[in-house]
Amino acid sequence: MDANTFGKLFRLTTCGESHGPALAGIVDGCLPGVPLNEEIIQAELDRRKPGQGGPAATARREEDKVRLISGVFEGVTTGTPIGFVIENTDQRSGDYSQIKDVFRPGHGDMTYQAKYGVRDYRGGGRASGRETACRVAGGAVAAAMLAPRGVTVCAQTVELGGIKAESHDPEGALGRPYFAADPGVVDAWDKRVRALKAEGETLGGVVEVIARGVPAGLGEPVFDKLDARLAYALMGVGAVKGVEIGSGFFASRLLGSENNDEILCPGPKGFASNNAGGVLAGISSGQDLVIRAAVKPIASIAKPQRAITAGGEPATITVGGRHDICAIPRIVPVLRAMVLLTLADFWLLAGRR
């Protein structure tokens, strides 16, 4: 099994836990001659690192400084495996000593114990969102390879705590709090986050990822369709509980005449609409890829909850430690990275260079 490797030709393999000494990864399959250095990867990691996100952010402070150890020479990729390391420097493992024998609601404590018979209880170990730093680093490599070939990916938050953005501006989202799609909704989101934080609660949201410049013809039917792998990629992120492509679940409420994207002329601009989200029969149409992910509330809450111990005894738990109130905005760069990794892989699977 390759449970810690994503991709077939463009592959990311990761290792490391939340409270271990470091996270590490290897990107294999990147084309040679791609301009790449630590600064390029660091720019992406800085958007995800702990402490981002204002009132929604964790108090943990990690610099997430990446160190390249292979695969790059004189500023370009060599075509050999690209290895990188990200040190953990602000662990407080003692925060978890009081709950090491309790299975926390909403966490992987019980399932990891069932599968392995042992678990790293410190911050969730391998199940922690901290692991996603490696995905962002890998996505930065994918972006470096795809951008000169005309493929770009942006991401925006379109809903937070049940409050939807009224307008969408994905290109401007990068410079806004929460990576908000709409600047007018930020104050309402701030108020919602602060109110729930004061109650010891957490909240979720919806993130939209858009890929532009994707050529027609990417996808490997029938069991490796492009939209199927995009859904697989985003569902592999711990906080994601649902994925939709294009009009998604809304399509179930439309008539066929309303949902079909009429074709007016050849080329990606020849469609009258994009309810399909840029994928037809599992193959890219040349239109923008549009994917949305439903992000659940953070499971660690500062409220008493019923639980059981590892021995099966009833318990009551209030989760302490340093946690985000919401996975947004830090999950936004992660979801963007997963789409980039998917597209880089399909680019190579299509024989493109």
Secondary structure in CASP SS format (residue, H / E / C, confidence):
PFRMAT SS
TARGET T0000
AUTHOR 0000-0000-0000
METHOD secondary structure of the structure
MODEL  1
M C 1.00
D C 1.00
A C 1.00
N C 1.00
T E 1.00
F E 1.00
G C 1.00
K C 1.00
L C 1.00
F C 1.00
R E 1.00
L E 1.00
T E 1.00
T E 1.00
C E 1.00
G C 1.00
E C 1.00
S C 1.00
H C 1.00
G C 1.00
P C 1.00
A E 1.00
L E 1.00
A E 1.00
G E 1.00
I E 1.00
V E 1.00
D E 1.00
G C 1.00
C C 1.00
L C 1.00
P C 1.00
G C 1.00
V C 1.00
P E 1.00
L C 1.00
N C 1.00
E H 1.00
E H 1.00
I H 1.00
I H 1.00
Q H 1.00
A H 1.00
E H 1.00
L H 1.00
D H 1.00
R H 1.00
R H 1.00
K C 1.00
P C 1.00
G C 1.00
Q C 1.00
G C 1.00
G H 1.00
P H 1.00
A H 1.00
A C 1.00
T C 1.00
A C 1.00
R C 1.00
R C 1.00
E C 1.00
E C 1.00
D C 1.00
K C 1.00
V E 1.00
R E 1.00
L E 1.00
I C 1.00
S C 1.00
G C 1.00
V E 1.00
F E 1.00
E C 1.00
G C 1.00
V E 1.00
T E 1.00
T C 1.00
G C 1.00
T C 1.00
P C 1.00
I E 1.00
G E 1.00
F E 1.00
V E 1.00
I E 1.00
E E 1.00
N C 1.00
T C 1.00
D C 1.00
Q C 1.00
R C 1.00
S H 1.00
G H 1.00
D H 1.00
Y H 1.00
S H 1.00
Q H 1.00
I H 1.00
K C 1.00
D C 1.00
V E 1.00
F E 1.00
R C 1.00
P C 1.00
G C 1.00
H C 1.00
G C 1.00
D H 1.00
M H 1.00
T H 1.00
Y H 1.00
Q H 1.00
A H 1.00
K H 1.00
Y H 1.00
G C 1.00
V C 1.00
R C 1.00
D C 1.00
Y C 1.00
R H 1.00
G H 1.00
G H 1.00
G H 1.00
R H 1.00
A H 1.00
S C 1.00
G H 1.00
R H 1.00
E H 1.00
T H 1.00
A H 1.00
C H 1.00
R H 1.00
V H 1.00
A H 1.00
G H 1.00
G H 1.00
A H 1.00
V H 1.00
A H 1.00
A H 1.00
A H 1.00
M H 1.00
L H 1.00
A H 1.00
P H 1.00
R H 1.00
G C 1.00
V C 1.00
T E 1.00
V E 1.00
C E 1.00
A E 1.00
Q E 1.00
T E 1.00
V E 1.00
E E 1.00
L E 1.00
G C 1.00
G C 1.00
I E 1.00
K E 1.00
A C 1.00
E C 1.00
S C 1.00
H C 1.00
D C 1.00
P H 1.00
E H 1.00
G H 1.00
A H 1.00
L C 1.00
G C 1.00
R C 1.00
P H 1.00
Y H 1.00
F H 1.00
A E 1.00
A C 1.00
D C 1.00
P H 1.00
G H 1.00
V H 1.00
V H 1.00
D H 1.00
A H 1.00
W H 1.00
D H 1.00
K H 1.00
R H 1.00
V H 1.00
R H 1.00
A H 1.00
L H 1.00
K H 1.00
A H 1.00
E C 1.00
G C 1.00
E C 1.00
T C 1.00
L C 1.00
G C 1.00
G E 1.00
V E 1.00
V E 1.00
E E 1.00
V E 1.00
I E 1.00
A E 1.00
R E 1.00
G C 1.00
V C 1.00
P C 1.00
A C 1.00
G C 1.00
L C 1.00
G C 1.00
E E 1.00
P C 1.00
V C 1.00
F C 1.00
D E 1.00
K C 1.00
L H 1.00
D H 1.00
A H 1.00
R H 1.00
L H 1.00
A H 1.00
Y H 1.00
A H 1.00
L H 1.00
M H 1.00
G C 1.00
V C 1.00
G C 1.00
A C 1.00
V E 1.00
K E 1.00
G E 1.00
V E 1.00
E E 1.00
I E 1.00
G C 1.00
S C 1.00
G H 1.00
F H 1.00
F H 1.00
A H 1.00
S H 1.00
R H 1.00
L C 1.00
L C 1.00
G H 1.00
S H 1.00
E H 1.00
N H 1.00
N C 1.00
D C 1.00
E C 1.00
I E 1.00
L C 1.00
C C 1.00
P C 1.00
G C 1.00
P H 1.00
K H 1.00
G H 1.00
F E 1.00
A C 1.00
S C 1.00
N C 1.00
N C 1.00
A C 1.00
G C 1.00
G C 1.00
V E 1.00
L E 1.00
A C 1.00
G C 1.00
I E 1.00
S E 1.00
S C 1.00
G C 1.00
Q C 1.00
D C 1.00
L E 1.00
V E 1.00
I E 1.00
R E 1.00
A E 1.00
A E 1.00
V E 1.00
K C 1.00
P C 1.00
I C 1.00
A C 1.00
S C 1.00
I C 1.00
A C 1.00
K C 1.00
P C 1.00
Q E 1.00
R E 1.00
A E 1.00
I E 1.00
T E 1.00
A C 1.00
G C 1.00
G C 1.00
E C 1.00
P E 1.00
A E 1.00
T E 1.00
I E 1.00
T C 1.00
V C 1.00
G C 1.00
G C 1.00
R C 1.00
H C 1.00
D C 1.00
I C 1.00
C C 1.00
A C 1.00
I C 1.00
P C 1.00
R C 1.00
I H 1.00
V H 1.00
P H 1.00
V H 1.00
L H 1.00
R H 1.00
A H 1.00
M H 1.00
V H 1.00
L H 1.00
L H 1.00
T H 1.00
L H 1.00
A H 1.00
D H 1.00
F H 1.00
W H 1.00
L H 1.00
L H 1.00
A C 1.00
G C 1.00
R C 1.00
R C 1.00
END
